[in-house]
């Protein structure tokens, strides 16, 4: 049994030795994200084109792909005994891309983006945005905003805003309360006075301003 193990170890070491001897160190000069390949320059003299970042040169393939940063150092290995090469080790990653059927996930140094069917989620240092057709939800340090067409709902520490076009719920409520406070009706002896509970309507108007904006 020990002879068999020694033979396996010898063959493995031989294979790894060949691989190590064929490893090339170079600098990434260009990246093609459509085909998931890159160009690697060795010794500032020789360019190796179409170096694979995935198993095959095919932009329609699914799975993970690491996108190296331009001008970063990579190690490149040959595929079998062919002249085709693939990146086997990275020093700096600019982006990670994962695709699977109708799902695409992209992570880079500035943002995260997830796409599925007609829904997109984008998150960066300033905000997170969810888009689905005409509807958009935005979350940031100021609050939350929901938009669909000309309709908008905004939630901040200052209150709630509901608008459609140029009209807003707060403005509508305040106008309605002002009209009620000025309400008079005709009687047999002339117009009536304003409502005797006007103070109640004025209190309601003040309360609306405490939780509504816009």
Residue pairs with C-beta under 8 A, 6 or more apart in sequence:
19 77
22 77
22 78
23 75
23 76
23 77
23 88
24 40
24 42
24 48
24 75
24 76
24 77
24 85
25 42
25 73
25 74
25 75
25 76
26 40
26 41
26 42
26 43
26 48
26 73
26 74
26 76
27 40
27 41
27 42
27 71
27 72
27 73
27 74
28 38
28 39
28 40
28 68
28 69
28 70
28 71
28 72
28 73
28 74
29 38
29 39
29 40
29 41
29 47
29 70
29 71
30 38
30 39
30 70
31 37
31 38
31 39
31 53
31 67
31 68
31 70
31 94
32 38
33 67
33 95
33 97
34 59
35 50
35 57
35 58
35 59
36 52
36 53
36 54
36 57
36 58
36 59
36 61
36 65
37 49
37 50
37 51
37 52
37 53
37 57
38 51
38 53
38 68
38 74
38 87
39 47
39 48
39 49
39 50
39 51
40 47
40 48
40 51
40 74
40 76
40 85
40 87
41 47
41 48
42 48
48 76
48 85
50 57
50 84
51 76
51 85
51 86
51 87
52 79
52 84
52 85
52 86
52 87
53 65
53 66
53 67
53 68
53 86
53 87
54 61
54 63
54 65
55 61
55 63
61 99
62 99
62 100
62 101
63 98
63 99
63 100
64 96
64 97
64 98
65 96
65 97
65 98
66 87
66 90
66 93
66 95
66 96
67 93
67 94
67 95
67 96
67 97
67 108
68 74
68 87
68 90
68 91
68 92
68 93
68 94
69 92
69 93
69 94
70 94
72 90
72 91
72 92
72 94
73 91
73 92
74 87
74 89
74 90
74 91
75 87
75 88
75 89
76 85
76 86
76 87
76 88
77 85
77 86
77 88
78 84
78 85
79 85
79 86
94 108
94 109
95 106
95 107
95 108
95 109
96 105
96 106
96 107
96 108
97 104
97 105
97 106
98 104
98 105
98 106
99 105
102 116
102 117
103 114
103 115
103 116
104 113
104 114
104 115
104 116
105 112
105 113
105 114
105 115
106 112
106 113
106 114
107 113
110 124
110 125
111 122
111 123
111 124
112 121
112 122
112 123
112 124
113 120
113 121
113 122
113 123
114 120
114 121
114 122
115 121
118 132
118 133
119 130
119 131
119 132
120 129
120 130
120 131
120 132
121 128
121 129
121 130
121 131
122 128
122 129
122 131
123 129
126 140
126 141
127 138
127 139
127 140
128 138
128 139
128 140
129 136
129 137
129 138
129 139
130 136
130 137
130 138
134 148
134 149
135 146
135 147
135 148
136 145
136 146
136 147
136 148
137 144
137 145
137 146
137 147
138 144
138 145
138 147
142 156
143 154
143 155
143 156
143 157
144 154
144 155
144 156
145 152
145 153
145 154
145 155
146 152
146 153
146 154
147 153
150 164
150 165
151 163
151 164
152 161
152 162
152 163
152 164
153 160
153 161
153 162
153 163
154 160
154 161
154 163
154 213
154 214
155 161
156 213
158 213
159 210
159 211
159 212
159 213
160 211
160 212
160 213
161 168
161 169
161 170
161 212
161 213
161 214
162 168
162 169
162 170
162 212
162 214
163 169
163 214
168 214
169 212
170 208
170 209
170 212
170 213
170 214
171 214
173 205
173 208
173 212
174 205
174 208
174 209
177 201
177 202
177 204
177 205
177 208
178 205
180 195
180 201
181 194
181 195
181 198
181 201
181 202
182 194
183 194
183 195
184 191
184 192
184 193
184 194
185 191
185 192
186 192
195 201
